[in-house]
């Protein structure tokens, strides 16, 4: 009985250790580097957390507003590039240069974000490795 318990505990430990590896994804698994996109819109939400920062943008095209999800790098990389968690807030107008998701959803990986009011351009420290 003790032998089976040890095996079960050891097996669970291995699975738990591998879980974070499965949760992290590569750029090429989700985004198509051959499909650049430029979006201009108003920030509707910011999720400043590990492993990646996300923000959401209302983009108007042909009189219709669509909400896009934008992925950036981790908070510590963004902070080294000049970002703070208050750099973009809900209501901020931005221009994003990025890469479209492979699945055709309204999601992109941001390479850079330009603040419309000041023209300040910040690299988004993406997992693509470009800024």
N, C-alpha and C positions, 0 to 999 in steps of 0.2 A: 504494500500500500504506500509506504513512504517513497519508494522508487517512482511510482506513477505520479505522485504529488510533485516531486522534484522535476520530473519531465514536463509536467503541465506548467509549472511556474517558469521553468527555463524557456519553454516555447512561447508563453505569453510575453516574457521579457524581450525576446527577439522580435516578436511582432510589434510591440510597443516602440522599440528602438527604430524600427524601419518605417513607422507611420509618418514621421516628419519628412522623410525622403520622398515618399509617395505624394505628399501634399504639395511639394514644391514642383513647379513645372518649368520647362525650358521655353525660351522665346519661340523657337521654331515649331514647338508642338501646338501653339495657339495662334501665332501670327504669321502672316505671309509677307516676307521682306520685299517681295516684288509688287506689293500693293500699298504704296504710300497714300496718305490721306491728309488733307488740311481742313480743319473744322474751326468755325468761329461760333461762339455761343455764350450763354450765361450759365455759370456754375450753379447747380441745384443742390449738391451734396458733396461733402468731402469726408472720406474715411482715412484718417491719418493713423495707420497702424501697420505692424509687421504682418506678413513678410513683404507686402507691397502696399503703397499708397494708391487709393483709387479716388477718382472724383467723377462727377456726373455733370453732363452739359446738355442744356436744351439748345438744339441747333435748328434754325429755320431754313427750310429749302422748299421752294415752290409753294409758299404760303402755309406749309405744314410744319409743326414743331415736333421734332423727334428727340428723345432723350438718349444720349450716348454714355457708355461707361468707358473711362480712360484709366489705364493702368500705368503707374510709374514705378520707379525703383523703391527700395526700402527707405524708411525715414532717415536713417543715419547717412545714407549716400546723398539724399536730397539736401540734408542740412549742410553737408560739406560743399554742396554746389550753390549755397546761398539761400536755400529755402528755409522757412519756418512753418509751423503748422498754421500760421495766420497769413501766409503769403497770398493764398487765394481763399476767399470766403464766399458763402452763398450770395449770389447777386453780382459777383465779379464777372466782367466780360473778358474772355480770353480767346486767343488763337492757338490752336494745337497742331503741330506737325507730328504725325505718327504713322503707324502701320496698322492696316486693317486685320481683324480677326479672320482666321481661315474659315470659320463656320458661317460666315455671312451675317452674323449678328451685328447689332449696333454697338460694337466694342472695338477699341483700338489700344495699342500700346503707344504711349506718348514719348516722343523723342525730345521735344522742346515745347515750352508753354510761353507765350508772349502775353503780357498784361496789356489789354487794349488801351487803358487810360494813360499809361506811362510809356508804353513801348518796350518796357523791360523784358528781355528774353532770358529764360532760365532753362538749362538742360534738365531733363526729367530723370536722368540716371537710370534708364531702362535696362532691362535684362538683355536687350539687343546689343548693348555696349556702345551705342552711338549717342552723341549728344548734340 
